[in-house]
Every structure is written in structure tokens, then in C-alpha cells.
Amino acid sequence: MQFKVPQFIDIEDKIFGPFTFKEFVYLVGGAGMTYVSLRLLPIIIGVPFAIFIVILSLLLVFYKVNEKPFEYILRAYISYLFQSKLYIWQKTKKEVKEVKTVEVKNTNIVSSQPKLSGSKLKDLAWSLDVLDMNNQGK
């Protein structure tokens, strides 16, 4: 016995001409909301609101980001705005070992820092490490 396996199940059916049912609802809903906003609101408020509605409905119907409808991007943005965000940063304390200090009686020591050579980035990193080690003892 043979069975027919459905194919292209991830593609929505085109019901109203070149539009799917969802795209058609976005267009008709946007047109209806534009009409209502122009009829009920004053011109100064209604026109910018109508322009926003028209742009949003056209984006929902025609604009795709990475082959996905704009609806997914808008839904992800809204869920990001309203979900709780938790940012955690924990500073870890490094264990400082006791350093024994020894007095040196010889005064012929020129410098405790070796002369650096090479790139400026290595010199800067070394100087930051030395400053960090000096500050840990305090």
C-alpha cells in the first residue's frame, strides 16, 4: 500500500491572489485602522498615526529579514522589551599570598624593573600587570 507524503508543508497557501490569509488580514486591517484614525482623530494626530500604521502593515506583508517574515522580528523585539532581564556580574577575589620582605643592604641595585623591549602593547600589558600586583598588596 502506498501513501502520499505531504510536501512543502512549511509554505503557507496563497488564498487571496498573491497573498496568504495572514498577509491579507495585515493589509485589510492596516487599511481599516488607517481609515478609522483619519476619520476619528484630529488631522495633526491622525496623519502621523495613519502613516505609522501604513508603514507597519506594509512591513508585515512585504519585508523579510533572513528569509523570515517581519512578524518574527517584531514579535522577538516586543518579547525582549517586556521580559525580565537579569544581568549578573560577580567580581571574584583572588587569593593573595603573603610575601616576605627582605632588606637588601647592597645599594648597587639600579632598578627593580627590567628594561622592556618589543611592541608598545606588550609594554603596556606588563606595566598594568605590575601595577595590579602592587595594588593587591595594599
C-alpha positions as CSV (number, residue, x, y, z in Angstrom):
1,M,0.0,0.0,0.0
2,Q,1.4,3.4,-1.0
3,F,0.8,6.6,0.8
4,K,1.3,10.2,-0.4
5,V,3.6,12.2,1.7
6,P,2.8,15.9,2.0
7,Q,5.4,18.2,0.7
8,F,6.0,21.9,1.2
9,I,4.2,21.9,4.5
10,D,6.2,24.9,5.7
11,I,4.9,27.2,2.9
12,E,1.6,28.9,3.5
13,D,-1.2,28.7,0.9
14,K,-1.9,31.7,-1.3
15,I,-5.6,32.3,-0.7
16,F,-6.2,35.9,-1.9
17,G,-4.3,36.4,-5.1
18,P,-0.5,36.6,-4.3
19,F,-1.2,36.9,-0.5
20,T,-1.7,34.4,2.2
21,F,-4.6,34.8,4.6
22,K,-2.3,36.4,7.3
23,E,-0.9,38.9,4.8
24,F,-4.3,39.8,3.6
25,V,-5.5,40.4,7.1
26,Y,-2.5,42.7,7.7
27,L,-3.3,44.7,4.6
28,V,-7.1,44.9,5.3
29,G,-6.5,45.6,9.0
30,G,-4.0,48.3,8.2
31,A,-6.3,50.0,5.7
32,G,-9.2,49.8,8.2
33,M,-7.1,51.2,11.0
34,T,-5.8,54.0,8.8
35,Y,-9.4,54.9,7.7
36,V,-10.6,55.0,11.3
37,S,-7.6,57.0,12.6
38,L,-8.1,59.6,9.8
39,R,-11.9,59.9,10.5
40,L,-11.9,59.9,14.3
41,L,-8.7,61.7,15.3
42,P,-7.7,65.3,14.5
43,I,-5.6,65.8,11.4
44,I,-2.5,66.7,13.4
45,I,-2.6,63.4,15.3
46,G,-4.4,61.2,12.7
47,V,-2.0,61.7,9.8
48,P,1.2,60.6,11.6
49,F,-0.6,57.7,13.2
50,A,-2.0,56.7,9.8
51,I,1.4,56.8,8.2
52,F,2.8,54.7,11.0
53,I,0.0,52.1,10.5
54,V,0.5,52.0,6.8
55,I,4.3,51.5,7.1
56,L,3.8,48.8,9.7
57,S,1.3,46.9,7.7
58,L,3.4,47.1,4.5
59,L,6.5,45.9,6.5
60,L,4.5,43.0,7.9
61,V,3.4,41.9,4.4
62,F,6.4,42.5,2.2
63,Y,9.6,42.9,4.2
64,K,11.6,39.8,5.1
65,V,14.7,39.5,7.2
66,N,16.9,36.5,6.5
67,E,14.1,34.9,4.6
68,K,11.7,35.2,7.6
69,P,8.7,37.5,7.7
70,F,9.0,40.8,9.6
71,E,6.4,39.4,12.1
72,Y,9.0,37.2,13.7
73,I,11.4,40.1,14.2
74,L,8.6,42.3,15.6
75,R,7.5,39.5,18.0
76,A,11.0,38.9,19.2
77,Y,11.6,42.6,19.8
78,I,8.4,43.0,21.8
79,S,9.1,39.9,23.9
80,Y,12.6,41.2,24.6
81,L,11.2,44.6,25.8
82,F,8.7,43.0,28.2
83,Q,10.6,40.0,29.5
84,S,12.6,40.3,32.7
85,K,16.3,40.8,32.3
86,L,18.9,39.6,34.7
87,Y,22.4,40.9,34.4
88,I,24.9,39.2,36.8
89,W,28.5,40.2,37.3
90,Q,30.4,38.8,40.2
91,K,33.8,40.0,41.0
92,T,35.9,37.2,42.2
93,K,38.5,37.8,44.8
94,K,41.9,36.5,44.1
95,E,43.8,34.9,46.9
96,V,46.8,37.0,47.9
97,K,49.7,35.1,49.2
98,E,51.9,36.5,51.9
99,V,55.1,37.9,50.6
100,K,58.1,38.1,52.8
101,T,60.1,41.2,52.6
102,V,63.8,41.0,52.9
103,E,66.0,44.1,53.4
104,V,68.8,44.4,50.9
105,K,71.9,46.1,52.2
106,N,73.6,46.3,48.9
107,T,72.8,49.7,47.3
108,N,74.2,48.9,43.9
109,I,70.8,47.8,42.6
110,V,69.9,50.1,39.7
111,S,66.2,49.3,39.2
112,S,63.7,46.6,40.1
113,Q,62.0,46.9,36.7
114,P,63.7,45.3,33.7
115,K,64.0,47.4,30.6
116,L,61.3,46.5,28.2
117,S,61.7,45.9,24.5
118,G,59.3,45.0,21.8
119,S,55.9,46.4,21.0
120,K,54.2,49.0,23.0
121,L,51.2,46.7,23.6
122,K,53.5,44.2,25.5
123,D,55.0,47.1,27.5
124,L,51.6,48.4,28.4
125,A,50.3,44.9,29.4
126,W,53.4,44.3,31.5
127,S,53.1,47.7,33.3
128,L,49.4,47.0,34.0
129,D,50.3,43.6,35.5
130,V,53.0,45.2,37.7
131,L,50.6,48.0,38.8
132,D,47.9,45.3,39.6
133,M,50.4,43.3,41.7
134,N,51.4,46.5,43.6
135,N,47.8,47.3,44.4
136,Q,46.9,43.8,45.6
137,G,49.3,44.1,48.5
138,K,47.5,47.1,49.9
